[in-house]
Amino acid sequence: MWNTVFERLHPGARSSDAEIARAEAELGFALPESYRSFCRDCGAGLANGHFRIATPLPYPAADLMTRAEIIADSINAAIAALSATDAPHRFAIEDGDLSRLARACFFGEGEDGSFLFWDVAGAGEYPIWVMAADLETVRFGGDSLDAFFRRTQGLTILDVLVDGTPPLASTFEGIEAAVLARAGEASPPGEPA
């Protein structure tokens, strides 16, 4: 399937079924099939020249569990800092459903500072949402990971990203396991990789 989503596809470190099962056990819900397929076939890397999708791997730089926690903690800290001002922090969610933020599981980051998350209500494919770098604007991204990538490769990107970004390249550039392993070694002594 992914060779029809990306005109140029160079896979990176791919997730095993055991790694995917580990992530599902830790998260407490089944991962969407489009994402599971992406993890097995594409792996870690840069999609559409813009999005880094975290996948279940033993490398913290790309691991879903590690990245999801770091993203959520960073967003919560930034929102707390923004809320310390006189004006309370407000979200502008495309459909107005603020409850989806309580169900958010972050799994990707855009080069523009945006964040991707699933609204994990229900089962099966979870809707993908994009939180803009302003940490206020939240827009619908797609019903599945392949649909999301296709939407950002065409003019429908204007409905997804807030800054008028032109359609993105139909590419996937994987990151090899050896590179991810070296990234983990680059941490200062005594600090987690």
PyMOL CGO cylinders between C-alpha atoms (Angstrom):
from pymol import cmd
from pymol.cgo import CYLINDER

trace = [
    CYLINDER, 0.00, 0.00, 0.00, 2.69, 2.51, 0.96, 0.3, 1, 1, 1, 1, 1, 1,
    CYLINDER, 2.69, 2.51, 0.96, 4.28, 2.53, -2.49, 0.3, 1, 1, 1, 1, 1, 1,
    CYLINDER, 4.28, 2.53, -2.49, 0.99, 4.03, -3.73, 0.3, 1, 1, 1, 1, 1, 1,
    CYLINDER, 0.99, 4.03, -3.73, 1.08, 6.69, -1.00, 0.3, 1, 1, 1, 1, 1, 1,
    CYLINDER, 1.08, 6.69, -1.00, 4.72, 7.69, -1.55, 0.3, 1, 1, 1, 1, 1, 1,
    CYLINDER, 4.72, 7.69, -1.55, 6.19, 8.10, -5.03, 0.3, 1, 1, 1, 1, 1, 1,
    CYLINDER, 6.19, 8.10, -5.03, 9.64, 7.68, -3.50, 0.3, 1, 1, 1, 1, 1, 1,
    CYLINDER, 9.64, 7.68, -3.50, 9.88, 5.28, -0.56, 0.3, 1, 1, 1, 1, 1, 1,
    CYLINDER, 9.88, 5.28, -0.56, 13.13, 4.45, 1.26, 0.3, 1, 1, 1, 1, 1, 1,
    CYLINDER, 13.13, 4.45, 1.26, 12.20, 2.48, 4.43, 0.3, 1, 1, 1, 1, 1, 1,
    CYLINDER, 12.20, 2.48, 4.43, 13.96, 3.04, 7.73, 0.3, 1, 1, 1, 1, 1, 1,
    CYLINDER, 13.96, 3.04, 7.73, 14.16, 0.94, 10.90, 0.3, 1, 1, 1, 1, 1, 1,
    CYLINDER, 14.16, 0.94, 10.90, 10.94, -1.06, 10.91, 0.3, 1, 1, 1, 1, 1, 1,
    CYLINDER, 10.94, -1.06, 10.91, 8.93, -2.21, 13.91, 0.3, 1, 1, 1, 1, 1, 1,
    CYLINDER, 8.93, -2.21, 13.91, 8.46, -5.89, 14.60, 0.3, 1, 1, 1, 1, 1, 1,
    CYLINDER, 8.46, -5.89, 14.60, 5.10, -7.35, 15.58, 0.3, 1, 1, 1, 1, 1, 1,
    CYLINDER, 5.10, -7.35, 15.58, 6.52, -7.82, 19.10, 0.3, 1, 1, 1, 1, 1, 1,
    CYLINDER, 6.52, -7.82, 19.10, 7.45, -4.12, 19.33, 0.3, 1, 1, 1, 1, 1, 1,
    CYLINDER, 7.45, -4.12, 19.33, 3.98, -3.12, 18.11, 0.3, 1, 1, 1, 1, 1, 1,
    CYLINDER, 3.98, -3.12, 18.11, 2.39, -5.46, 20.68, 0.3, 1, 1, 1, 1, 1, 1,
    CYLINDER, 2.39, -5.46, 20.68, 4.59, -3.95, 23.44, 0.3, 1, 1, 1, 1, 1, 1,
    CYLINDER, 4.59, -3.95, 23.44, 3.40, -0.45, 22.55, 0.3, 1, 1, 1, 1, 1, 1,
    CYLINDER, 3.40, -0.45, 22.55, -0.24, -1.55, 22.50, 0.3, 1, 1, 1, 1, 1, 1,
    CYLINDER, -0.24, -1.55, 22.50, 0.15, -3.17, 25.91, 0.3, 1, 1, 1, 1, 1, 1,
    CYLINDER, 0.15, -3.17, 25.91, 1.74, -0.02, 27.36, 0.3, 1, 1, 1, 1, 1, 1,
    CYLINDER, 1.74, -0.02, 27.36, -0.83, 2.29, 25.77, 0.3, 1, 1, 1, 1, 1, 1,
    CYLINDER, -0.83, 2.29, 25.77, -3.79, 0.11, 26.69, 0.3, 1, 1, 1, 1, 1, 1,
    CYLINDER, -3.79, 0.11, 26.69, -5.41, 0.23, 23.23, 0.3, 1, 1, 1, 1, 1, 1,
    CYLINDER, -5.41, 0.23, 23.23, -4.92, -1.34, 19.81, 0.3, 1, 1, 1, 1, 1, 1,
    CYLINDER, -4.92, -1.34, 19.81, -2.99, 0.77, 17.33, 0.3, 1, 1, 1, 1, 1, 1,
    CYLINDER, -2.99, 0.77, 17.33, -4.78, 1.59, 14.05, 0.3, 1, 1, 1, 1, 1, 1,
    CYLINDER, -4.78, 1.59, 14.05, -4.15, -0.88, 11.21, 0.3, 1, 1, 1, 1, 1, 1,
    CYLINDER, -4.15, -0.88, 11.21, -2.88, 1.85, 8.84, 0.3, 1, 1, 1, 1, 1, 1,
    CYLINDER, -2.88, 1.85, 8.84, -0.30, 2.82, 11.45, 0.3, 1, 1, 1, 1, 1, 1,
    CYLINDER, -0.30, 2.82, 11.45, 0.67, -0.80, 12.17, 0.3, 1, 1, 1, 1, 1, 1,
    CYLINDER, 0.67, -0.80, 12.17, 1.21, -1.32, 8.43, 0.3, 1, 1, 1, 1, 1, 1,
    CYLINDER, 1.21, -1.32, 8.43, 3.27, 1.87, 8.26, 0.3, 1, 1, 1, 1, 1, 1,
    CYLINDER, 3.27, 1.87, 8.26, 5.47, 0.69, 11.17, 0.3, 1, 1, 1, 1, 1, 1,
    CYLINDER, 5.47, 0.69, 11.17, 6.12, -2.68, 9.51, 0.3, 1, 1, 1, 1, 1, 1,
    CYLINDER, 6.12, -2.68, 9.51, 6.63, -1.41, 5.94, 0.3, 1, 1, 1, 1, 1, 1,
    CYLINDER, 6.63, -1.41, 5.94, 8.09, 2.11, 6.25, 0.3, 1, 1, 1, 1, 1, 1,
    CYLINDER, 8.09, 2.11, 6.25, 9.47, 2.44, 9.77, 0.3, 1, 1, 1, 1, 1, 1,
    CYLINDER, 9.47, 2.44, 9.77, 11.21, 5.44, 11.27, 0.3, 1, 1, 1, 1, 1, 1,
    CYLINDER, 11.21, 5.44, 11.27, 11.79, 8.43, 9.03, 0.3, 1, 1, 1, 1, 1, 1,
    CYLINDER, 11.79, 8.43, 9.03, 10.48, 11.61, 7.46, 0.3, 1, 1, 1, 1, 1, 1,
    CYLINDER, 10.48, 11.61, 7.46, 7.15, 11.42, 5.60, 0.3, 1, 1, 1, 1, 1, 1,
    CYLINDER, 7.15, 11.42, 5.60, 6.26, 13.93, 2.89, 0.3, 1, 1, 1, 1, 1, 1,
    CYLINDER, 6.26, 13.93, 2.89, 9.49, 15.77, 3.72, 0.3, 1, 1, 1, 1, 1, 1,
    CYLINDER, 9.49, 15.77, 3.72, 7.70, 17.20, 6.75, 0.3, 1, 1, 1, 1, 1, 1,
    CYLINDER, 7.70, 17.20, 6.75, 6.37, 14.70, 9.33, 0.3, 1, 1, 1, 1, 1, 1,
    CYLINDER, 6.37, 14.70, 9.33, 8.36, 12.49, 11.71, 0.3, 1, 1, 1, 1, 1, 1,
    CYLINDER, 8.36, 12.49, 11.71, 6.15, 9.61, 12.77, 0.3, 1, 1, 1, 1, 1, 1,
    CYLINDER, 6.15, 9.61, 12.77, 7.15, 7.87, 16.00, 0.3, 1, 1, 1, 1, 1, 1,
    CYLINDER, 7.15, 7.87, 16.00, 7.12, 4.08, 15.73, 0.3, 1, 1, 1, 1, 1, 1,
    CYLINDER, 7.12, 4.08, 15.73, 7.56, 1.32, 18.35, 0.3, 1, 1, 1, 1, 1, 1,
    CYLINDER, 7.56, 1.32, 18.35, 11.33, 0.80, 18.35, 0.3, 1, 1, 1, 1, 1, 1,
    CYLINDER, 11.33, 0.80, 18.35, 14.10, 0.23, 20.91, 0.3, 1, 1, 1, 1, 1, 1,
    CYLINDER, 14.10, 0.23, 20.91, 15.57, 3.65, 20.00, 0.3, 1, 1, 1, 1, 1, 1,
    CYLINDER, 15.57, 3.65, 20.00, 14.24, 6.55, 22.13, 0.3, 1, 1, 1, 1, 1, 1,
    CYLINDER, 14.24, 6.55, 22.13, 14.79, 9.10, 19.34, 0.3, 1, 1, 1, 1, 1, 1,
    CYLINDER, 14.79, 9.10, 19.34, 12.05, 7.43, 17.29, 0.3, 1, 1, 1, 1, 1, 1,
    CYLINDER, 12.05, 7.43, 17.29, 10.11, 5.26, 19.76, 0.3, 1, 1, 1, 1, 1, 1,
    CYLINDER, 10.11, 5.26, 19.76, 6.35, 5.83, 19.95, 0.3, 1, 1, 1, 1, 1, 1,
    CYLINDER, 6.35, 5.83, 19.95, 6.11, 5.54, 23.73, 0.3, 1, 1, 1, 1, 1, 1,
    CYLINDER, 6.11, 5.54, 23.73, 9.06, 7.85, 24.37, 0.3, 1, 1, 1, 1, 1, 1,
    CYLINDER, 9.06, 7.85, 24.37, 8.03, 10.48, 21.80, 0.3, 1, 1, 1, 1, 1, 1,
    CYLINDER, 8.03, 10.48, 21.80, 4.34, 10.41, 22.88, 0.3, 1, 1, 1, 1, 1, 1,
    CYLINDER, 4.34, 10.41, 22.88, 5.34, 11.12, 26.48, 0.3, 1, 1, 1, 1, 1, 1,
    CYLINDER, 5.34, 11.12, 26.48, 7.84, 13.85, 25.55, 0.3, 1, 1, 1, 1, 1, 1,
    CYLINDER, 7.84, 13.85, 25.55, 5.37, 15.59, 23.24, 0.3, 1, 1, 1, 1, 1, 1,
    CYLINDER, 5.37, 15.59, 23.24, 2.51, 15.47, 25.77, 0.3, 1, 1, 1, 1, 1, 1,
    CYLINDER, 2.51, 15.47, 25.77, 4.76, 16.71, 28.60, 0.3, 1, 1, 1, 1, 1, 1,
    CYLINDER, 4.76, 16.71, 28.60, 6.13, 19.54, 26.42, 0.3, 1, 1, 1, 1, 1, 1,
    CYLINDER, 6.13, 19.54, 26.42, 2.66, 20.64, 25.33, 0.3, 1, 1, 1, 1, 1, 1,
    CYLINDER, 2.66, 20.64, 25.33, 1.33, 20.53, 28.91, 0.3, 1, 1, 1, 1, 1, 1,
    CYLINDER, 1.33, 20.53, 28.91, 4.29, 22.59, 30.15, 0.3, 1, 1, 1, 1, 1, 1,
    CYLINDER, 4.29, 22.59, 30.15, 3.88, 25.15, 27.37, 0.3, 1, 1, 1, 1, 1, 1,
    CYLINDER, 3.88, 25.15, 27.37, 0.14, 25.44, 27.98, 0.3, 1, 1, 1, 1, 1, 1,
    CYLINDER, 0.14, 25.44, 27.98, 0.73, 25.86, 31.71, 0.3, 1, 1, 1, 1, 1, 1,
    CYLINDER, 0.73, 25.86, 31.71, 3.19, 28.67, 30.97, 0.3, 1, 1, 1, 1, 1, 1,
    CYLINDER, 3.19, 28.67, 30.97, 0.76, 30.29, 28.55, 0.3, 1, 1, 1, 1, 1, 1,
    CYLINDER, 0.76, 30.29, 28.55, -2.05, 29.99, 31.10, 0.3, 1, 1, 1, 1, 1, 1,
    CYLINDER, -2.05, 29.99, 31.10, 0.04, 31.85, 33.69, 0.3, 1, 1, 1, 1, 1, 1,
    CYLINDER, 0.04, 31.85, 33.69, -0.60, 35.08, 31.78, 0.3, 1, 1, 1, 1, 1, 1,
    CYLINDER, -0.60, 35.08, 31.78, -3.67, 37.27, 32.25, 0.3, 1, 1, 1, 1, 1, 1,
    CYLINDER, -3.67, 37.27, 32.25, -5.51, 35.65, 29.31, 0.3, 1, 1, 1, 1, 1, 1,
    CYLINDER, -5.51, 35.65, 29.31, -6.49, 31.98, 29.76, 0.3, 1, 1, 1, 1, 1, 1,
    CYLINDER, -6.49, 31.98, 29.76, -5.31, 29.53, 27.11, 0.3, 1, 1, 1, 1, 1, 1,
    CYLINDER, -5.31, 29.53, 27.11, -7.98, 28.59, 24.59, 0.3, 1, 1, 1, 1, 1, 1,
    CYLINDER, -7.98, 28.59, 24.59, -8.15, 25.94, 21.90, 0.3, 1, 1, 1, 1, 1, 1,
    CYLINDER, -8.15, 25.94, 21.90, -9.67, 26.50, 18.47, 0.3, 1, 1, 1, 1, 1, 1,
    CYLINDER, -9.67, 26.50, 18.47, -10.67, 22.95, 17.53, 0.3, 1, 1, 1, 1, 1, 1,
    CYLINDER, -10.67, 22.95, 17.53, -12.11, 22.52, 14.06, 0.3, 1, 1, 1, 1, 1, 1,
    CYLINDER, -12.11, 22.52, 14.06, -15.27, 20.76, 15.25, 0.3, 1, 1, 1, 1, 1, 1,
    CYLINDER, -15.27, 20.76, 15.25, -15.34, 22.40, 18.71, 0.3, 1, 1, 1, 1, 1, 1,
    CYLINDER, -15.34, 22.40, 18.71, -15.03, 19.08, 20.61, 0.3, 1, 1, 1, 1, 1, 1,
    CYLINDER, -15.03, 19.08, 20.61, -12.59, 19.92, 23.43, 0.3, 1, 1, 1, 1, 1, 1,
    CYLINDER, -12.59, 19.92, 23.43, -12.95, 16.41, 24.90, 0.3, 1, 1, 1, 1, 1, 1,
    CYLINDER, -12.95, 16.41, 24.90, -10.79, 14.99, 22.11, 0.3, 1, 1, 1, 1, 1, 1,
    CYLINDER, -10.79, 14.99, 22.11, -7.72, 16.58, 23.73, 0.3, 1, 1, 1, 1, 1, 1,
    CYLINDER, -7.72, 16.58, 23.73, -8.25, 14.43, 26.84, 0.3, 1, 1, 1, 1, 1, 1,
    CYLINDER, -8.25, 14.43, 26.84, -8.17, 11.37, 24.55, 0.3, 1, 1, 1, 1, 1, 1,
    CYLINDER, -8.17, 11.37, 24.55, -5.14, 12.49, 22.54, 0.3, 1, 1, 1, 1, 1, 1,
    CYLINDER, -5.14, 12.49, 22.54, -2.25, 10.13, 21.90, 0.3, 1, 1, 1, 1, 1, 1,
    CYLINDER, -2.25, 10.13, 21.90, 0.57, 12.02, 20.18, 0.3, 1, 1, 1, 1, 1, 1,
    CYLINDER, 0.57, 12.02, 20.18, 2.54, 10.11, 17.57, 0.3, 1, 1, 1, 1, 1, 1,
    CYLINDER, 2.54, 10.11, 17.57, 4.18, 12.59, 15.22, 0.3, 1, 1, 1, 1, 1, 1,
    CYLINDER, 4.18, 12.59, 15.22, 5.76, 15.98, 14.75, 0.3, 1, 1, 1, 1, 1, 1,
    CYLINDER, 5.76, 15.98, 14.75, 5.87, 18.36, 11.80, 0.3, 1, 1, 1, 1, 1, 1,
    CYLINDER, 5.87, 18.36, 11.80, 8.86, 20.39, 10.70, 0.3, 1, 1, 1, 1, 1, 1,
    CYLINDER, 8.86, 20.39, 10.70, 6.68, 23.48, 11.28, 0.3, 1, 1, 1, 1, 1, 1,
    CYLINDER, 6.68, 23.48, 11.28, 6.31, 22.67, 15.01, 0.3, 1, 1, 1, 1, 1, 1,
    CYLINDER, 6.31, 22.67, 15.01, 2.91, 20.99, 14.67, 0.3, 1, 1, 1, 1, 1, 1,
    CYLINDER, 2.91, 20.99, 14.67, 1.97, 17.75, 16.42, 0.3, 1, 1, 1, 1, 1, 1,
    CYLINDER, 1.97, 17.75, 16.42, -0.07, 14.78, 15.22, 0.3, 1, 1, 1, 1, 1, 1,
    CYLINDER, -0.07, 14.78, 15.22, -2.39, 12.88, 17.52, 0.3, 1, 1, 1, 1, 1, 1,
    CYLINDER, -2.39, 12.88, 17.52, -5.08, 10.26, 17.44, 0.3, 1, 1, 1, 1, 1, 1,
    CYLINDER, -5.08, 10.26, 17.44, -8.39, 10.77, 19.19, 0.3, 1, 1, 1, 1, 1, 1,
    CYLINDER, -8.39, 10.77, 19.19, -8.44, 7.28, 20.70, 0.3, 1, 1, 1, 1, 1, 1,
    CYLINDER, -8.44, 7.28, 20.70, -12.19, 7.06, 21.31, 0.3, 1, 1, 1, 1, 1, 1,
    CYLINDER, -12.19, 7.06, 21.31, -13.70, 3.87, 19.99, 0.3, 1, 1, 1, 1, 1, 1,
    CYLINDER, -13.70, 3.87, 19.99, -11.69, 1.23, 18.13, 0.3, 1, 1, 1, 1, 1, 1,
    CYLINDER, -11.69, 1.23, 18.13, -10.15, 0.59, 14.73, 0.3, 1, 1, 1, 1, 1, 1,
    CYLINDER, -10.15, 0.59, 14.73, -8.79, 3.57, 12.82, 0.3, 1, 1, 1, 1, 1, 1,
    CYLINDER, -8.79, 3.57, 12.82, -8.66, 6.62, 15.07, 0.3, 1, 1, 1, 1, 1, 1,
    CYLINDER, -8.66, 6.62, 15.07, -9.14, 10.05, 13.54, 0.3, 1, 1, 1, 1, 1, 1,
    CYLINDER, -9.14, 10.05, 13.54, -5.86, 11.93, 13.12, 0.3, 1, 1, 1, 1, 1, 1,
    CYLINDER, -5.86, 11.93, 13.12, -5.73, 15.54, 14.29, 0.3, 1, 1, 1, 1, 1, 1,
    CYLINDER, -5.73, 15.54, 14.29, -3.04, 18.19, 13.88, 0.3, 1, 1, 1, 1, 1, 1,
    CYLINDER, -3.04, 18.19, 13.88, -2.22, 20.63, 16.67, 0.3, 1, 1, 1, 1, 1, 1,
    CYLINDER, -2.22, 20.63, 16.67, -0.54, 23.69, 15.14, 0.3, 1, 1, 1, 1, 1, 1,
    CYLINDER, -0.54, 23.69, 15.14, 2.67, 25.13, 16.55, 0.3, 1, 1, 1, 1, 1, 1,
    CYLINDER, 2.67, 25.13, 16.55, 0.59, 27.87, 18.23, 0.3, 1, 1, 1, 1, 1, 1,
    CYLINDER, 0.59, 27.87, 18.23, -0.74, 25.10, 20.55, 0.3, 1, 1, 1, 1, 1, 1,
    CYLINDER, -0.74, 25.10, 20.55, -4.24, 26.49, 20.01, 0.3, 1, 1, 1, 1, 1, 1,
    CYLINDER, -4.24, 26.49, 20.01, -5.38, 25.54, 16.53, 0.3, 1, 1, 1, 1, 1, 1,
    CYLINDER, -5.38, 25.54, 16.53, -6.44, 21.91, 16.05, 0.3, 1, 1, 1, 1, 1, 1,
    CYLINDER, -6.44, 21.91, 16.05, -7.56, 20.63, 12.65, 0.3, 1, 1, 1, 1, 1, 1,
    CYLINDER, -7.56, 20.63, 12.65, -8.73, 17.32, 11.30, 0.3, 1, 1, 1, 1, 1, 1,
    CYLINDER, -8.73, 17.32, 11.30, -5.98, 15.47, 9.43, 0.3, 1, 1, 1, 1, 1, 1,
    CYLINDER, -5.98, 15.47, 9.43, -7.53, 12.27, 8.15, 0.3, 1, 1, 1, 1, 1, 1,
    CYLINDER, -7.53, 12.27, 8.15, -9.38, 9.05, 8.93, 0.3, 1, 1, 1, 1, 1, 1,
    CYLINDER, -9.38, 9.05, 8.93, -6.24, 6.92, 8.58, 0.3, 1, 1, 1, 1, 1, 1,
    CYLINDER, -6.24, 6.92, 8.58, -2.49, 7.47, 8.25, 0.3, 1, 1, 1, 1, 1, 1,
    CYLINDER, -2.49, 7.47, 8.25, -2.46, 6.89, 4.49, 0.3, 1, 1, 1, 1, 1, 1,
    CYLINDER, -2.46, 6.89, 4.49, -5.42, 9.28, 4.05, 0.3, 1, 1, 1, 1, 1, 1,
    CYLINDER, -5.42, 9.28, 4.05, -3.57, 11.88, 6.15, 0.3, 1, 1, 1, 1, 1, 1,
    CYLINDER, -3.57, 11.88, 6.15, -0.43, 11.66, 4.00, 0.3, 1, 1, 1, 1, 1, 1,
    CYLINDER, -0.43, 11.66, 4.00, -2.48, 11.91, 0.81, 0.3, 1, 1, 1, 1, 1, 1,
    CYLINDER, -2.48, 11.91, 0.81, -4.35, 14.98, 2.13, 0.3, 1, 1, 1, 1, 1, 1,
    CYLINDER, -4.35, 14.98, 2.13, -1.07, 16.78, 2.78, 0.3, 1, 1, 1, 1, 1, 1,
    CYLINDER, -1.07, 16.78, 2.78, 0.27, 15.92, -0.69, 0.3, 1, 1, 1, 1, 1, 1,
    CYLINDER, 0.27, 15.92, -0.69, -2.52, 17.87, -2.41, 0.3, 1, 1, 1, 1, 1, 1,
    CYLINDER, -2.52, 17.87, -2.41, -4.39, 21.14, -2.09, 0.3, 1, 1, 1, 1, 1, 1,
    CYLINDER, -4.39, 21.14, -2.09, -6.38, 19.71, 0.81, 0.3, 1, 1, 1, 1, 1, 1,
    CYLINDER, -6.38, 19.71, 0.81, -3.27, 20.52, 2.86, 0.3, 1, 1, 1, 1, 1, 1,
    CYLINDER, -3.27, 20.52, 2.86, -4.84, 23.96, 3.24, 0.3, 1, 1, 1, 1, 1, 1,
    CYLINDER, -4.84, 23.96, 3.24, -7.54, 22.30, 5.35, 0.3, 1, 1, 1, 1, 1, 1,
    CYLINDER, -7.54, 22.30, 5.35, -4.93, 20.54, 7.52, 0.3, 1, 1, 1, 1, 1, 1,
    CYLINDER, -4.93, 20.54, 7.52, -2.04, 22.94, 8.19, 0.3, 1, 1, 1, 1, 1, 1,
    CYLINDER, -2.04, 22.94, 8.19, -2.68, 26.52, 9.27, 0.3, 1, 1, 1, 1, 1, 1,
    CYLINDER, -2.68, 26.52, 9.27, 0.15, 28.39, 7.59, 0.3, 1, 1, 1, 1, 1, 1,
    CYLINDER, 0.15, 28.39, 7.59, -0.74, 28.02, 3.90, 0.3, 1, 1, 1, 1, 1, 1,
    CYLINDER, -0.74, 28.02, 3.90, 1.95, 25.40, 3.31, 0.3, 1, 1, 1, 1, 1, 1,
    CYLINDER, 1.95, 25.40, 3.31, 1.96, 24.20, -0.31, 0.3, 1, 1, 1, 1, 1, 1,
    CYLINDER, 1.96, 24.20, -0.31, 1.34, 20.51, -1.06, 0.3, 1, 1, 1, 1, 1, 1,
    CYLINDER, 1.34, 20.51, -1.06, 4.10, 18.32, 0.36, 0.3, 1, 1, 1, 1, 1, 1,
    CYLINDER, 4.10, 18.32, 0.36, 6.37, 15.92, -1.51, 0.3, 1, 1, 1, 1, 1, 1,
    CYLINDER, 6.37, 15.92, -1.51, 5.15, 12.36, -1.91, 0.3, 1, 1, 1, 1, 1, 1,
    CYLINDER, 5.15, 12.36, -1.91, 8.23, 10.87, -0.26, 0.3, 1, 1, 1, 1, 1, 1,
    CYLINDER, 8.23, 10.87, -0.26, 9.34, 8.79, 2.66, 0.3, 1, 1, 1, 1, 1, 1,
    CYLINDER, 9.34, 8.79, 2.66, 12.99, 8.93, 3.73, 0.3, 1, 1, 1, 1, 1, 1,
    CYLINDER, 12.99, 8.93, 3.73, 13.70, 6.30, 6.34, 0.3, 1, 1, 1, 1, 1, 1,
    CYLINDER, 13.70, 6.30, 6.34, 16.23, 6.48, 9.15, 0.3, 1, 1, 1, 1, 1, 1,
    CYLINDER, 16.23, 6.48, 9.15, 18.37, 3.37, 9.53, 0.3, 1, 1, 1, 1, 1, 1,
    CYLINDER, 18.37, 3.37, 9.53, 18.59, 1.50, 12.83, 0.3, 1, 1, 1, 1, 1, 1,
    CYLINDER, 18.59, 1.50, 12.83, 22.35, 2.22, 13.06, 0.3, 1, 1, 1, 1, 1, 1,
    CYLINDER, 22.35, 2.22, 13.06, 21.69, 5.97, 12.88, 0.3, 1, 1, 1, 1, 1, 1,
    CYLINDER, 21.69, 5.97, 12.88, 18.99, 5.77, 15.56, 0.3, 1, 1, 1, 1, 1, 1,
    CYLINDER, 18.99, 5.77, 15.56, 21.29, 3.69, 17.77, 0.3, 1, 1, 1, 1, 1, 1,
    CYLINDER, 21.29, 3.69, 17.77, 24.05, 6.33, 17.42, 0.3, 1, 1, 1, 1, 1, 1,
    CYLINDER, 24.05, 6.33, 17.42, 21.54, 9.07, 18.31, 0.3, 1, 1, 1, 1, 1, 1,
    CYLINDER, 21.54, 9.07, 18.31, 20.92, 7.24, 21.59, 0.3, 1, 1, 1, 1, 1, 1,
    CYLINDER, 20.92, 7.24, 21.59, 24.67, 7.11, 22.26, 0.3, 1, 1, 1, 1, 1, 1,
    CYLINDER, 24.67, 7.11, 22.26, 24.93, 10.88, 21.82, 0.3, 1, 1, 1, 1, 1, 1,
    CYLINDER, 24.93, 10.88, 21.82, 23.25, 11.64, 25.17, 0.3, 1, 1, 1, 1, 1, 1,
    CYLINDER, 23.25, 11.64, 25.17, 25.47, 13.14, 27.88, 0.3, 1, 1, 1, 1, 1, 1,
    CYLINDER, 25.47, 13.14, 27.88, 26.70, 10.65, 30.48, 0.3, 1, 1, 1, 1, 1, 1,
    CYLINDER, 26.70, 10.65, 30.48, 24.12, 9.94, 33.17, 0.3, 1, 1, 1, 1, 1, 1,
    CYLINDER, 24.12, 9.94, 33.17, 21.17, 11.22, 31.08, 0.3, 1, 1, 1, 1, 1, 1,
    CYLINDER, 21.17, 11.22, 31.08, 18.61, 9.04, 29.34, 0.3, 1, 1, 1, 1, 1, 1,
    CYLINDER, 18.61, 9.04, 29.34, 19.08, 8.53, 25.62, 0.3, 1, 1, 1, 1, 1, 1,
]
cmd.load_cgo(trace, "trace")
